[in-house]
């Protein structure tokens, strides 16, 4: 009889705990894949996103158990390995005025328009695919800002004076602004003129200077089934600021949620 109860006890334990162990293993195996798309800026390497963004995202990946895949290109914007978008959970884009080979632009558009995953666009991404001179056999995406991000970039303020950044007070307890402190700080990023933003955009931060008053700085929206987040922060100095690093972490987390 004792052997029966011991066997029964072991069977119950296996029934209860083995599935939990398997689920934990599966959760570990399915950690979010974050693809980071950056490009050299040629002679105008203003923000050094080519180096700063991958380094920052690798650090956040280690802290959050994310898998990070860095997609880098030279100034002619030819990305190898873009096929990884087929299994990417969140695409982080920090590029400036580039065109892509047509087949690569098709991959990017398929991800943004059909995958139903996450997109986080940083700083110059609002005019990331609007080159002034389009190379032969390449495609642009002039409507990316207005159509996908929900912005209307028209220029920026003086680079030398930076901008004041502040959180929308009523939204400081949201997942986007969680632990983003201080709630008011000075960034070296010049103000981006991007009004109006889409009616469905939810604004979380503003930036302002003496030039044109306050401007929307950070917002989220839905583009079809795709979760879209954008911030105009991203100056080289911002990568060292705790508020920006925490904000990027929160935006990626939000975009990765199903």
TAQUIJO-V198903 format. One record per residue. N is the residue number from 1. RES is the residue in one letter. SS is DSSP state (@ for helix, = for strand, . for the rest). D_CENTER is the distance of its C-alpha to the mean C-alpha in whole Angstrom. Layout:
<<N;RES;SS;D_CENTER> <N;RES;SS;D_CENTER>>
This chain:
<<1;X;.;61> <2;X;@;59> <3;X;@;58> <4;X;@;57> <5;X;@;55> <6;X;@;53> <7;X;@;52> <8;X;@;51> <9;X;@;49> <10;X;@;47> <11;X;@;46> <12;X;@;45> <13;X;@;43> <14;X;@;41> <15;X;@;41> <16;X;@;39> <17;X;@;37> <18;X;@;36> <19;X;@;34> <20;X;@;32> <21;X;@;32> <22;X;@;31> <23;X;@;28> <24;X;@;27> <25;X;@;27> <26;X;@;25> <27;X;@;22> <28;X;@;22> <29;X;@;22> <30;X;.;19> <31;X;.;17> <32;X;.;13> <33;X;=;12> <34;X;=;9> <35;X;=;9> <36;X;=;8> <37;X;=;10> <38;X;=;12> <39;X;=;15> <40;X;.;18> <41;X;.;19> <42;X;.;23> <43;X;.;25> <44;X;.;22> <45;X;.;20> <46;X;.;19> <47;X;.;16> <48;X;.;17> <49;X;@;13> <50;X;@;15> <51;X;@;16> <52;X;@;14> <53;X;@;10> <54;X;@;12> <55;X;@;14> <56;X;@;12> <57;X;@;10> <58;X;@;13> <59;X;@;14> <60;X;@;12> <61;X;@;13> <62;X;@;16> <63;X;@;16> <64;X;@;15> <65;X;.;16> <66;X;.;13> <67;X;=;14> <68;X;=;12> <69;X;=;13> <70;X;=;13> <71;X;=;13> <72;X;=;15> <73;X;=;18> <74;X;.;20> <75;X;.;21> <76;X;.;22> <77;X;.;19> <78;X;.;20> <79;X;.;18> <80;X;.;20> <81;X;.;19> <82;X;@;16> <83;X;@;18> <84;X;@;16> <85;X;@;14> <86;X;@;17> <87;X;@;16> <88;X;.;12> <89;X;.;11> <90;X;=;7> <91;X;=;6> <92;X;=;4> <93;X;=;6> <94;X;=;8> <95;X;.;12> <96;X;.;15> <97;X;.;18> <98;X;.;18> <99;X;.;20> <100;X;=;19> <101;X;=;22> <102;X;@;23> <103;X;@;23> <104;X;@;19> <105;X;@;18> <106;X;@;20> <107;X;@;18> <108;X;@;14> <109;X;@;16> <110;X;@;17> <111;X;@;14> <112;X;@;13> <113;X;@;16> <114;X;@;18> <115;X;.;16> <116;X;.;15> <117;X;.;12> <118;X;=;8> <119;X;=;6> <120;X;=;2> <121;X;=;5> <122;X;=;6> <123;X;@;10> <124;X;@;12> <125;X;@;10> <126;X;@;12> <127;X;@;15> <128;X;.;13> <129;X;.;16> <130;X;.;19> <131;X;.;21> <132;X;.;24> <133;X;.;26> <134;X;.;25> <135;X;.;26> <136;X;.;29> <137;X;.;28> <138;X;=;24> <139;X;=;22> <140;X;.;20> <141;X;.;18> <142;X;.;19> <143;X;.;18> <144;X;@;15> <145;X;@;14> <146;X;@;17> <147;X;@;17> <148;X;@;13> <149;X;@;11> <150;X;.;15> <151;X;.;15> <152;X;.;18> <153;X;.;18> <154;X;.;21> <155;X;.;21> <156;X;=;21> <157;X;.;23> <158;X;.;25> <159;X;.;23> <160;X;.;26> <161;X;.;26> <162;X;.;22> <163;X;=;21> <164;X;=;22> <165;X;=;19> <166;X;=;20> <167;X;=;18> <168;X;.;20> <169;X;@;22> <170;X;@;23> <171;X;@;19> <172;X;.;19> <173;X;.;20> <174;X;.;17> <175;X;.;15> <176;X;.;12> <177;X;.;15> <178;X;.;16> <179;X;.;18> <180;X;.;16> <181;X;.;19> <182;X;.;21> <183;X;.;20> <184;X;=;22> <185;X;=;21> <186;X;=;22> <187;X;=;19> <188;X;.;20> <189;X;.;17> <190;X;.;20> <191;X;.;19> <192;X;=;18> <193;X;.;20> <194;X;.;18> <195;X;.;20> <196;X;.;21> <197;X;.;18> <198;X;.;18> <199;X;.;21> <200;X;.;19> <201;X;.;16> <202;X;=;16> <203;X;=;16> <204;X;=;15> <205;X;=;16> <206;X;=;18> <207;X;=;19> <208;X;=;22> <209;X;=;25> <210;X;.;29> <211;X;.;28> <212;X;.;27> <213;X;=;26> <214;X;=;23> <215;X;=;20> <216;X;=;17> <217;X;=;14> <218;X;=;11> <219;X;=;11> <220;X;=;11> <221;X;=;13> <222;X;=;14> <223;X;=;14> <224;X;.;17> <225;X;.;16> <226;X;=;12> <227;X;=;10> <228;X;=;8> <229;X;=;6> <230;X;=;7> <231;X;=;9> <232;X;.;11> <233;X;.;12> <234;X;.;11> <235;X;.;15> <236;X;.;16> <237;X;.;18> <238;X;@;15> <239;X;@;14> <240;X;@;17> <241;X;.;17> <242;X;@;17> <243;X;@;15> <244;X;@;12> <245;X;@;12> <246;X;@;12> <247;X;@;10> <248;X;@;7> <249;X;@;9> <250;X;@;9> <251;X;@;6> <252;X;@;5> <253;X;@;9> <254;X;@;10> <255;X;@;8> <256;X;@;10> <257;X;.;13> <258;X;.;15>>
